[in-house]
Amino acid sequence: MNRMKDKVCVVTGGAQGIGRGIVETFVAEGAARVYALDMNATDFPELERTCPAARGVVVNVTDAAAIEAFVEKAKAEFGRIDVLVNNAGITRDALIHKMSEADWDAVIAVNLKGPFLMTKYIAPLMMENGSGSIVSISSVVGLDGNIGQSNYAATKGGVVAMTKGWAKEFARKGAKVRANAVSPGYTRTPMIESVPEKVLEPIIARTPLGRLAEIRDIANAVLFLSSDEAEFITGQVLRVDGGLVL
Ligand SMILES: NC(=O)c1ccc[n+]([C@@H]2O[C@H](COP(=O)([O-])OP(=O)(O)OC[C@H]3O[C@@H](n4cnc5c(N)ncnc54)[C@H](O)[C@@H]3O)[C@@H](O)[C@H]2O)c1
């Protein structure tokens, strides 16, 4: 119950879905503060009521100035950020010949530039403080590809590649700043609400453990990698997909 005791955490896309589950888990595990960064503030009052250590902050992860301003605010409040979870993500699916440049650019901006910017502004603070954990959410699609998801797959594969580079870059100069990724299988959140059951059924049939992921499955994996229990783990991709991608 105390695996995040006293930690200052940042979770992007923390208003709903997997991000919300991560925020709730960190708070339940004793975090001092969990900043839930999201573009959509509708759920913030309820989040802050049910999770007293959580704070909703409106930040678009593609907006460098907003991220910089947020980091200054967190620095003023706590002087440090211990954990960053790059979770915010979107899909704009289409077969490649039908995919517009706008849909390509939108997904690259949120899913790839977002983690780049968040990490660019937060990792130096972690380096200064000598420790930290960055967990970025990839996807089975980033490891295995998927029809109609060229843009999304490129970003999720990119997150894995960036994570491995960060693991090397941030472990220099005596700093113990770790970077890992979690690769969820299809998870019941608003993101897949529009996916028809007839598409999900064959995925469940191909999954050795025979079901979709639940938000808690992903949040528990992120908790482990964010906590000091994982202090000797960096540059890894933890697959949480019931064995879908082996
Ligand atoms: N649901 C799945 O099946 C699944 C599977 C694998 C990976 N993932 C990944 O997990 C992460 C979370 O997915 P989810 O299913 O919870 O999605 P979701 O759509 O339910 O929630 C995403 C959250 O991110 C926020 N967001 C979107 N764009 C943003 C931006 N530019 N700046 C700040 N916040 C922004 C949204 O407002 C929303 O609150 C994503 O990176 C997604 O790609 C999801």
The ligand as a Gaussian input file, in Angstrom:
#p B3LYP/6-31G(d) Opt

LIG

0 1
 N       -7.077000       0.934000     -24.835000
 C       -6.270000       0.103000     -25.475000
 O       -6.671000      -0.940000     -26.001000
 C       -4.788000       0.395000     -25.558000
 C       -3.920000      -0.649000     -25.965000
 C       -2.571000      -0.390000     -26.052000
 C       -2.059000       0.858000     -25.727000
 N       -2.926000       1.849000     -25.346000
 C       -2.339000       3.143000     -25.039000
 O       -2.629000       3.482000     -23.704000
 C       -2.696000       4.890000     -23.549000
 C       -4.012000       5.283000     -22.898000
 O       -5.061000       4.795000     -23.706000
 P       -6.592000       4.759000     -23.230000
 O       -7.189000       3.544000     -23.843000
 O       -6.679000       4.958000     -21.767000
 O       -7.135000       6.039000     -24.032000
 P       -8.344000       7.035000     -23.712000
 O       -8.732000       7.605000     -25.031000
 O       -9.388000       6.341000     -22.904000
 O       -7.657000       8.157000     -22.802000
 C       -6.628000       8.969000     -23.313000
 C       -6.546000      10.242000     -22.499000
 O       -5.507000      11.042000     -23.083000
 C       -5.972000      12.380000     -23.183000
 N       -5.288000      13.067000     -24.272000
 C       -5.429000      12.874000     -25.609000
 N       -4.672000      13.736000     -26.294000
 C       -4.003000      14.488000     -25.380000
 C       -3.066000      15.549000     -25.466000
 N       -2.660000      16.023000     -26.660000
 N       -2.588000      16.087000     -24.316000
 C       -3.010000      15.644000     -23.113000
 N       -3.901000      14.639000     -22.975000
 C       -4.393000      14.072000     -24.093000
 C       -7.472000      12.243000     -23.439000
 O       -8.175000      13.445000     -23.135000
 C       -7.830000      11.086000     -22.526000
 O       -8.150000      11.518000     -21.224000
 C       -2.530000       5.471000     -24.965000
 O       -1.179000       5.841000     -25.175000
 C       -2.891000       4.301000     -25.855000
 O       -2.288000       4.399000     -27.116000
 C       -4.270000       1.648000     -25.243000

